[in-house]
Amino acid sequence: MADFVFYKELINHLDSAVLVVDQNLTVRYLNPAAEAFLQVSGRRCVGEPFQNYFNDTSESLDTFKRTIRKEGSFTKREAIVQLSNLQKSSLDYSVSPAEFDSSPCLIIEMHGRDRLTRISREEDLISAQATTQALVRGMAHEIKNPLGGIRGSAQLLERMLDNPELKEFTDIIIDEVDRLRNLVDKMLGPNKLPERAETNIHEVLERVRSLILAESESNVKIRRDYDPSIPEFAADKEQMIQVVLNITRNAMQALMSERQTNFPPEITLQTRTIRQFTIGHTKHRLVLHVSIIDNGPGIPDHIRESLFYPMVSGRAEGTGLGLSIAQSIVNQHQGIIECDSKPGQTQFSIYLPLELHERNSNDGQRLM
């Protein structure tokens, strides 16, 4: 019994998704990585037919039945399987015969290709964000130094002018210098480290919801899809509000600028948790996933790759700083923001560790 508990605990910590089905192809066990990949709860699907949650339409059930009779293992690459939520996912998987409680069974080991692509994309995004921040800091230093000289000179000139009407021009110089300095400061992102405290993510979302409803004069419907079991986590609440507000306000402005005729403009605020999830190079046991989904026109193709860079905007009147600032704040919380967009649906996903790597070394594992 002790050995069984040890091996089960070992499998639960694997990064690979492992699913065990019996001779009737009924789910008997799945580890947390499989729960995350299949987007189901283990309690819900144990005892159910495995094809309800893992349906490779191109692979017949006879193949799995032959394998369970120990007629050999098989591996399939780049398979497209349909999950219980009717979404399709790309993966590699291996099927091997074994025994479970002295009865024949199959062990299905899954490696999501979408996940590997996502990790590679995250690494590129984090690297690009760091490079951009270094570039912006250097540029800000070069800009702010002469701005200080221009402002000081304008103030001295103002004192020397005898004609009050001419002071209007020095006021314009000073105001424009201040505007440019504020713009540079915004490009640099948050100028202080997060002041972490126990934060309820749903309080953050409700605050943003009330602000967006007021700004849109209730012309945009905001739907809530919350997981009430999500625990509080250590974060800077005001900064989290800023992150969600920046993204949701962008969605509202996109919806308001392109009035829909077939369906009303709608934003969905959704919360979920994900187990055994990797952000960058760090694997976390439990991650908060906040989704902000709108049914607007989608993000133009030409700015999707540079969406989180400063000064990149899909609107003529936009500053292009909101998403850059949001990404910087989330990075400071050891998280990341991703975007998936197509006409009719844009989804921003915020991933945040629920247990900080610095507080508990067991919460995150460095991947080699």
Number of C-alpha atoms within 10 A of each C-alpha: 6 7 8 9 10 11 12 13 12 11 17 18 15 14 17 18 24 23 23 24 26 23 18 12 19 19 23 19 19 25 23 25 25 26 20 17 23 23 14 17 13 18 10 8 19 16 15 14 16 20 17 15 19 17 18 16 12 9 12 10 13 9 13 21 17 13 19 25 14 15 13 11 16 14 13 12 12 13 19 17 21 19 19 17 11 11 9 15 19 16 19 15 18 16 21 19 25 18 15 16 7 7 9 16 26 28 21 20 18 22 21 18 17 13 16 13 11 16 16 13 14 19 15 13 21 18 13 15 20 14 11 17 19 13 12 18 16 11 13 17 11 11 14 17 11 12 17 15 12 14 19 13 14 20 16 11 12 18 10 10 12 9 9 8 9 11 18 11 12 20 15 12 17 19 13 14 20 15 12 15 18 13 14 18 16 17 22 22 20 15 8 7 10 18 11 14 12 12 17 15 21 19 12 19 23 14 13 22 23 12 15 22 15 12 14 15 9 11 16 21 17 20 14 16 12 16 12 10 9 16 13 14 19 17 22 17 20 13 20 21 18 17 24 24 21 18 18 25 18 19 27 23 17 20 23 15 12 11 13 13 7 6 8 13 21 17 23 19 22 18 22 16 19 21 18 24 23 26 20 21 15 15 21 23 20 19 24 23 18 23 22 21 24 28 22 26 19 19 20 13 9 9 13 15 10 15 20 26 22 22 15 18 21 16 12 7 7 13 15 19 21 25 22 25 23 25 23 23 24 20 17 13 21 17 21 22 24 17 17 13 19 14 11 11 15 21 22 19 20 22 25 24 26 22 20 20 18 10 9 9 11 13 18 23 14 12 9 5
